[in-house]
Amino acid sequence: MTKEEAKDKFRLADRLFNEQRFGPALKVLTELNAAFPGERHVLYPMARCLTGLGRNAEALDLADRVIREFDYGPAVDLYKRLKSMKTGGGIGMLDSGSDLVLPPGGLTMDSDPVTLGSEFDSLIDRPAARAGAPPPLPAPAGAAWKPVALWIGLALGSFVLFLVAAGTAGRPALEWLAAMQERTAAGKRMDDLFEEIPFGPLAVIVVFGLISHYFLACFPGYWALRIMEALPFNDFGEDMKDVALYTLWGLLLTPLIGIGWLIFLIILRRHYELSAGKQFIVVVLWIAFDIGLSIVYQLVYTLTVGAMIA
């Protein structure tokens, strides 16, 4: 990483922090930490971003490290506030304005200085290999399980609601579909069945089915992008929200046969900065995971709903 690239990334991290976009800011600071490992001017802002994301256990460990290695006053204050909190804090415990500042002699990152402090200049002029590999960051702990539980709960909850809706309000539609299948298998005419189409129950099944499929479809996308190391935040909660947004785009574009998938692939490639080869592998993995999950989904659905209307 060159000196100018480091300066630009430092300013970008400050701007993202002030916009309360703590996930992207943390990603930029993590890149700086890889280039200049173990620097207080990078580690302390990372602790602030982790606090903004509500990842207080990780922020506490990182603040403790900054205190032990640098005896830095603001890190002591952050550590005390984190220790006094009983639950995840996030944005609410951050003071207004950014204190992600350049080293002494420099200016605040969001002022776009023409020249930077000499200490920071010397920091980014040092060879990145001087300290070997960057020290590992604290492993997720404490409330880190909550985003996982949330998304799994949404997926399972939506599927259960779909089953309940299908077996109750949508039951006439299921019986109508079963009659259609029987007549098709027997080669009989179905004109009389089309005269009494249960539109309401069918709509219930379609709506709840789409919601259920959507939440389940988020996981194959997440796994595929995770395997290819294309996710931007290195945090399950933030990455899953990101994948969920683009999964929604994919579902909305699906009805546009051909052109819709092409548009979606272009959006996917640009957002995750994928090469052609990586994008191909992501799509293959996505399809493979989706097929596997769909088989399990359909099997449980068929057995459960079949028992409900039997």
The 8 nearest C-alpha neighbors of each residue, nearest first, counted from 0:
[[1, 4, 5, 34, 2, 3, 127, 123],
 [2, 0, 4, 3, 5, 123, 124, 6],
 [1, 3, 5, 4, 123, 6, 124, 0],
 [2, 4, 6, 5, 1, 7, 0, 8],
 [5, 3, 7, 1, 6, 2, 8, 0],
 [6, 4, 8, 2, 3, 7, 9, 1],
 [5, 7, 3, 9, 4, 8, 2, 10],
 [8, 6, 4, 10, 9, 5, 11, 3],
 [7, 9, 11, 5, 10, 6, 12, 4],
 [8, 10, 6, 12, 7, 11, 5, 13],
 [9, 11, 108, 13, 7, 8, 12, 109],
 [12, 10, 8, 14, 13, 9, 7, 15],
 [13, 11, 24, 15, 9, 10, 14, 27],
 [12, 14, 16, 10, 11, 15, 108, 109],
 [15, 13, 11, 17, 16, 12, 109, 10],
 [14, 16, 18, 20, 12, 24, 13, 17],
 [17, 15, 19, 13, 18, 14, 21, 20],
 [16, 18, 14, 19, 15, 97, 13, 96],
 [17, 19, 15, 16, 20, 14, 21, 13],
 [20, 18, 16, 17, 21, 15, 51, 90],
 [21, 19, 15, 18, 16, 22, 23, 24],
 [20, 22, 24, 48, 19, 16, 23, 25],
 [21, 23, 25, 24, 232, 20, 26, 237],
 [22, 24, 26, 25, 21, 20, 232, 27],
 [25, 23, 12, 21, 27, 15, 26, 22],
 [26, 24, 28, 22, 23, 27, 48, 45],
 [25, 27, 23, 29, 24, 28, 232, 22],
 [28, 26, 30, 24, 29, 25, 12, 8],
 [27, 29, 31, 25, 30, 26, 32, 24],
 [30, 28, 32, 26, 31, 27, 25, 33],
 [29, 31, 33, 27, 28, 32, 26, 34],
 [32, 30, 28, 34, 29, 33, 35, 27],
 [33, 31, 36, 29, 35, 30, 34, 28],
 [32, 34, 30, 31, 36, 133, 35, 29],
 [35, 33, 31, 127, 32, 36, 30, 0],
 [36, 34, 32, 33, 127, 31, 38, 37],
 [37, 35, 32, 133, 33, 38, 34, 134],
 [36, 38, 39, 35, 32, 134, 42, 133],
 [39, 37, 40, 41, 36, 42, 35, 32],
 [38, 40, 42, 41, 43, 65, 37, 69],
 [41, 39, 38, 42, 43, 102, 101, 44],
 [40, 42, 39, 38, 44, 43, 32, 28],
 [43, 41, 39, 45, 44, 40, 38, 46],
 [42, 44, 46, 45, 41, 39, 40, 47],
 [45, 43, 47, 46, 42, 41, 99, 48],
 [46, 44, 42, 48, 43, 47, 25, 49],
 [45, 47, 58, 43, 49, 44, 48, 61],
 [48, 46, 44, 50, 45, 49, 51, 43],
 [47, 49, 51, 21, 45, 50, 46, 25],
 [48, 50, 52, 46, 54, 58, 51, 47],
 [51, 49, 53, 47, 55, 48, 89, 52],
 [50, 52, 89, 90, 48, 49, 53, 21],
 [53, 51, 49, 89, 50, 54, 21, 48],
 [52, 54, 89, 50, 87, 88, 55, 51],
 [55, 53, 49, 52, 50, 57, 56, 58],
 [54, 56, 58, 50, 53, 57, 59, 87],
 [57, 55, 59, 58, 141, 54, 140, 60],
 [56, 58, 60, 59, 55, 137, 54, 139],
 [57, 59, 46, 55, 61, 49, 56, 60],
 [60, 58, 56, 62, 57, 61, 78, 55],
 [61, 59, 63, 57, 58, 62, 64, 137],
 [60, 62, 64, 58, 63, 59, 46, 57],
 [63, 61, 65, 59, 64, 74, 60, 78],
 [64, 62, 60, 66, 61, 65, 59, 67],
 [63, 65, 61, 67, 62, 66, 68, 60],
 [64, 66, 62, 68, 63, 69, 67, 61],
 [67, 65, 70, 63, 64, 69, 71, 68],
 [68, 66, 64, 65, 70, 69, 63, 71],
 [67, 69, 65, 66, 64, 70, 39, 71],
 [68, 70, 71, 66, 65, 67, 39, 64],
 [71, 69, 66, 67, 68, 72, 65, 75],
 [70, 72, 69, 66, 74, 73, 75, 65],
 [73, 71, 75, 74, 70, 76, 66, 77],
 [74, 72, 76, 75, 71, 77, 43, 78],
 [73, 75, 77, 72, 62, 76, 71, 78],
 [76, 74, 78, 72, 73, 77, 79, 66],
 [77, 75, 73, 79, 74, 78, 80, 72],
 [78, 76, 74, 80, 75, 79, 81, 73],
 [77, 79, 75, 81, 76, 80, 62, 59],
 [80, 78, 82, 76, 81, 77, 75, 83],
 [81, 79, 83, 77, 82, 78, 76, 84],
 [80, 82, 78, 84, 83, 79, 77, 59],
 [81, 83, 79, 80, 84, 78, 59, 85],
 [82, 84, 80, 81, 79, 85, 78, 86],
 [85, 83, 81, 82, 86, 80, 88, 87],
 [84, 86, 83, 87, 82, 81, 88, 55],
 [87, 85, 84, 88, 142, 55, 53, 81],
 [88, 86, 53, 55, 89, 54, 142, 85],
 [89, 87, 53, 92, 91, 86, 90, 50],
 [88, 90, 53, 51, 52, 50, 91, 87],
 [91, 89, 51, 93, 92, 88, 52, 50],
 [92, 90, 89, 93, 88, 51, 94, 53],
 [91, 93, 90, 88, 89, 94, 51, 50],
 [94, 92, 90, 91, 95, 51, 89, 50],
 [93, 95, 96, 92, 97, 91, 90, 98],
 [96, 94, 93, 97, 17, 98, 92, 91],
 [95, 97, 94, 17, 98, 93, 16, 99],
 [98, 96, 99, 17, 95, 16, 13, 94],
 [97, 99, 100, 96, 107, 44, 13, 94],
 [98, 100, 97, 44, 13, 108, 101, 107],
 [101, 99, 107, 98, 108, 102, 106, 40],
 [100, 102, 105, 107, 106, 108, 103, 119],
 [101, 103, 105, 119, 118, 104, 100, 40],
 [104, 102, 105, 101, 116, 118, 106, 119],
 [103, 105, 116, 102, 117, 106, 118, 115],
 [104, 106, 116, 115, 101, 103, 102, 107],
 [105, 107, 101, 108, 112, 100, 115, 104],
 [108, 106, 100, 109, 110, 101, 105, 99],
 [107, 109, 10, 110, 100, 13, 111, 106],
 [108, 110, 111, 107, 13, 10, 14, 112],
 [111, 109, 108, 112, 107, 106, 10, 113],
 [112, 110, 109, 108, 113, 10, 107, 106],
 [113, 111, 114, 110, 115, 106, 108, 107],
 [112, 114, 111, 115, 110, 106, 116, 105],
 [115, 113, 112, 116, 105, 106, 111, 117],
 [114, 116, 105, 112, 117, 120, 113, 119],
 [115, 117, 105, 104, 118, 119, 120, 102],
 [116, 118, 120, 119, 121, 115, 104, 105],
 [119, 117, 121, 120, 116, 122, 102, 103],
 [118, 120, 122, 121, 117, 116, 102, 123],
 [121, 119, 117, 122, 118, 123, 124, 116],
 [120, 122, 124, 118, 119, 123, 117, 125],
 [123, 121, 119, 120, 124, 125, 118, 35],
 [122, 124, 125, 120, 121, 2, 119, 5],
 [123, 125, 121, 122, 120, 2, 126, 1],
 [124, 126, 123, 122, 127, 121, 129, 35],
 [127, 125, 128, 129, 124, 123, 35, 34],
 [126, 128, 34, 129, 35, 125, 130, 131],
 [129, 127, 131, 126, 130, 132, 34, 125],
 [128, 130, 127, 126, 131, 125, 35, 132],
 [131, 129, 128, 132, 36, 127, 133, 35],
 [132, 130, 128, 129, 133, 127, 36, 134],
 [131, 133, 134, 130, 128, 36, 33, 135],
 [134, 132, 36, 33, 135, 131, 37, 32],
 [133, 135, 132, 136, 36, 37, 33, 131],
 [136, 134, 133, 137, 138, 132, 36, 37],
 [135, 137, 138, 134, 61, 57, 60, 133],
 [138, 136, 57, 60, 139, 135, 61, 58],
 [137, 139, 140, 136, 57, 135, 56, 60],
 [140, 138, 143, 57, 137, 141, 56, 54],
 [141, 139, 143, 56, 142, 138, 57, 144],
 [140, 142, 143, 56, 139, 144, 55, 54],
 [141, 143, 144, 145, 140, 54, 87, 56],
 [142, 144, 140, 145, 141, 139, 146, 54],
 [145, 143, 147, 142, 146, 148, 141, 140],
 [144, 146, 148, 147, 143, 142, 149, 236],
 [147, 145, 149, 236, 148, 144, 150, 143],
 [148, 146, 144, 149, 145, 150, 151, 236],
 [147, 149, 145, 151, 146, 150, 152, 144],
 [148, 150, 146, 152, 147, 151, 145, 153],
 [151, 149, 153, 152, 147, 148, 154, 146],
 [150, 152, 154, 148, 153, 149, 155, 147],
 [151, 153, 149, 155, 150, 154, 156, 148],
 [154, 152, 150, 156, 151, 155, 157, 149],
 [155, 153, 214, 151, 157, 152, 215, 156],
 [154, 156, 158, 152, 157, 153, 151, 159],
 [157, 155, 153, 159, 158, 154, 152, 160],
 [158, 156, 211, 160, 154, 159, 155, 153],
 [157, 159, 161, 211, 155, 156, 160, 154],
 [160, 158, 162, 156, 161, 157, 155, 163],
 [161, 159, 163, 157, 158, 162, 164, 156],
 [162, 160, 158, 164, 207, 159, 163, 165],
 [161, 163, 159, 165, 160, 164, 166, 158],
 [162, 164, 160, 166, 165, 161, 167, 159],
 [165, 163, 161, 167, 168, 162, 166, 169],
 [164, 166, 169, 162, 163, 167, 204, 170],
 [165, 167, 170, 163, 164, 307, 169, 162],
 [168, 166, 170, 164, 169, 165, 163, 171],
 [169, 167, 164, 170, 200, 165, 166, 203],
 [170, 168, 200, 165, 172, 167, 171, 204],
 [169, 171, 166, 173, 167, 172, 168, 165],
 [172, 170, 174, 173, 169, 175, 200, 197],
 [171, 173, 175, 200, 201, 170, 169, 174],
 [174, 172, 176, 170, 175, 171, 177, 169],
 [173, 175, 177, 171, 176, 172, 178, 170],
 [174, 176, 172, 178, 173, 177, 171, 179],
 [175, 177, 179, 173, 178, 174, 172, 180],
 [178, 176, 174, 180, 179, 175, 173, 181],
 [179, 177, 181, 175, 176, 180, 174, 182],
 [180, 178, 176, 182, 177, 181, 183, 175],
 [179, 181, 183, 177, 178, 182, 184, 176],
 [182, 180, 178, 184, 183, 179, 185, 177],
 [183, 181, 185, 187, 179, 184, 180, 186],
 [182, 184, 186, 180, 185, 181, 179, 187],
 [185, 183, 181, 182, 186, 180, 187, 179],
 [186, 184, 182, 183, 187, 181, 180, 188],
 [185, 187, 183, 184, 182, 188, 181, 189],
 [188, 186, 182, 185, 183, 189, 184, 181],
 [189, 187, 190, 186, 182, 191, 183, 192],
 [188, 190, 192, 191, 187, 193, 182, 179],
 [191, 189, 193, 192, 188, 194, 187, 195],
 [190, 192, 194, 193, 189, 195, 188, 196],
 [191, 193, 189, 194, 190, 195, 196, 179],
 [194, 192, 190, 195, 191, 196, 189, 179],
 [193, 195, 191, 192, 196, 190, 189, 197],
 [196, 194, 193, 192, 197, 191, 198, 175],
 [195, 197, 193, 198, 194, 192, 175, 172],
 [198, 196, 199, 200, 172, 201, 195, 171],
 [199, 197, 201, 196, 200, 202, 172, 203],
 [198, 200, 202, 201, 197, 203, 169, 172],
 [201, 199, 169, 203, 172, 202, 198, 197],
 [200, 202, 198, 204, 172, 203, 199, 197],
 [201, 203, 205, 199, 200, 204, 198, 206],
 [204, 202, 200, 206, 201, 205, 169, 207],
 [203, 205, 201, 207, 202, 206, 165, 208],
 [204, 206, 208, 202, 203, 207, 209, 201],
 [207, 205, 209, 203, 208, 204, 202, 210],
 [206, 208, 161, 210, 204, 209, 205, 211],
 [207, 209, 205, 211, 206, 210, 204, 161],
 [210, 208, 212, 206, 211, 207, 213, 205],
 [211, 209, 213, 207, 208, 212, 206, 214],
 [210, 212, 157, 158, 208, 213, 209, 214],
 [211, 213, 209, 215, 210, 214, 216, 208],
 [214, 212, 216, 210, 211, 215, 209, 217],
 [215, 213, 154, 216, 217, 211, 212, 210],
 [214, 216, 212, 217, 213, 154, 218, 211],
 [217, 215, 213, 214, 218, 212, 219, 289],
 [216, 218, 215, 243, 220, 214, 219, 246],
 [217, 219, 221, 220, 216, 215, 222, 214],
 [220, 218, 288, 222, 285, 221, 289, 217],
 [221, 219, 223, 218, 217, 285, 222, 224],
 [220, 222, 218, 224, 219, 223, 225, 242],
 [221, 223, 225, 219, 220, 224, 226, 218],
 [224, 222, 220, 284, 281, 285, 226, 225],
 [225, 223, 227, 229, 221, 226, 222, 230],
 [226, 224, 228, 222, 227, 223, 221, 230],
 [225, 227, 223, 228, 224, 222, 229, 281],
 [226, 228, 224, 225, 229, 223, 281, 277],
 [229, 227, 225, 226, 230, 224, 231, 223],
 [228, 230, 224, 227, 271, 225, 231, 273],
 [229, 231, 228, 224, 225, 232, 238, 233],
 [232, 230, 233, 229, 238, 26, 271, 23],
 [231, 233, 234, 26, 22, 238, 230, 23],
 [234, 232, 231, 230, 235, 238, 26, 237],
 [233, 235, 232, 237, 236, 238, 22, 239],
 [236, 234, 238, 237, 239, 233, 146, 147],
 [237, 235, 146, 239, 238, 234, 240, 147],
 [236, 238, 240, 239, 234, 235, 241, 232],
 [239, 237, 241, 235, 240, 236, 234, 232],
 [238, 240, 242, 236, 241, 237, 235, 243],
 [241, 239, 243, 237, 238, 242, 244, 236],
 [240, 242, 238, 239, 244, 243, 237, 245],
 [243, 241, 239, 245, 244, 240, 246, 221],
 [244, 242, 246, 240, 241, 217, 245, 239],
 [245, 243, 247, 241, 242, 246, 240, 248],
 [244, 246, 248, 247, 242, 243, 249, 241],
 [245, 247, 249, 243, 248, 244, 242, 217],
 [248, 246, 250, 244, 245, 249, 243, 251],
 [247, 249, 245, 251, 246, 250, 252, 244],
 [248, 250, 246, 252, 247, 251, 263, 253],
 [249, 251, 247, 253, 252, 248, 246, 213],
 [250, 252, 248, 249, 253, 247, 254, 259],
 [251, 253, 259, 249, 250, 255, 254, 248],
 [252, 254, 250, 255, 251, 259, 249, 256],
 [255, 253, 256, 252, 251, 259, 250, 257],
 [256, 254, 259, 253, 252, 258, 257, 260],
 [257, 255, 254, 259, 258, 253, 260, 252],
 [258, 256, 259, 260, 255, 261, 253, 262],
 [257, 259, 261, 260, 256, 255, 262, 252],
 [260, 258, 255, 252, 262, 261, 257, 253],
 [259, 261, 263, 262, 258, 257, 264, 253],
 [262, 260, 258, 264, 263, 259, 265, 257],
 [263, 261, 265, 259, 260, 264, 258, 266],
 [262, 264, 260, 266, 261, 265, 249, 267],
 [263, 265, 267, 261, 266, 262, 268, 260],
 [264, 266, 262, 268, 263, 267, 269, 261],
 [267, 265, 263, 269, 264, 268, 270, 262],
 [268, 266, 264, 270, 265, 269, 263, 271],
 [267, 269, 273, 265, 272, 266, 271, 270],
 [270, 268, 272, 266, 267, 271, 265, 273],
 [269, 271, 267, 272, 268, 266, 273, 265],
 [270, 272, 273, 268, 269, 229, 267, 230],
 [273, 271, 269, 268, 270, 274, 229, 267],
 [274, 272, 268, 271, 278, 277, 275, 269],
 [273, 275, 277, 276, 278, 272, 268, 279],
 [276, 274, 278, 277, 279, 273, 268, 280],
 [277, 275, 279, 274, 278, 280, 273, 281],
 [278, 276, 280, 274, 279, 275, 273, 281],
 [277, 279, 281, 275, 276, 280, 273, 274],
 [278, 280, 276, 282, 277, 281, 275, 283],
 [279, 281, 283, 277, 278, 282, 284, 276],
 [282, 280, 278, 284, 223, 279, 283, 285],
 [281, 283, 285, 279, 280, 284, 286, 278],
 [284, 282, 280, 286, 285, 281, 287, 279],
 [283, 285, 287, 281, 223, 286, 282, 288],
 [284, 286, 282, 288, 219, 223, 283, 220],
 [287, 285, 289, 283, 284, 288, 290, 282],
 [288, 286, 284, 290, 289, 285, 283, 291],
 [289, 287, 219, 291, 285, 290, 286, 284],
 [288, 290, 286, 292, 287, 291, 219, 293],
 [291, 289, 293, 287, 288, 292, 286, 294],
 [292, 290, 288, 294, 293, 289, 287, 295],
 [291, 293, 289, 295, 294, 290, 296, 288],
 [294, 292, 296, 290, 295, 291, 297, 289],
 [295, 293, 297, 291, 296, 292, 298, 290],
 [294, 296, 298, 292, 293, 297, 299, 291],
 [297, 295, 293, 294, 299, 298, 292, 300],
 [298, 296, 300, 294, 299, 295, 293, 301],
 [297, 299, 295, 301, 300, 296, 294, 302],
 [298, 300, 302, 296, 297, 301, 303, 295],
 [301, 299, 297, 303, 298, 302, 304, 296],
 [302, 300, 298, 304, 299, 305, 303, 297],
 [301, 303, 305, 299, 300, 304, 306, 298],
 [304, 302, 306, 300, 305, 301, 299, 307],
 [303, 305, 307, 306, 301, 302, 300, 166],
 [306, 304, 302, 307, 303, 308, 301, 309],
 [305, 307, 309, 303, 304, 308, 302, 301],
 [308, 306, 304, 305, 309, 166, 303, 170],
 [309, 307, 305, 306, 304, 166, 170, 174],
 [308, 306, 307, 305, 304, 174, 303, 166]]
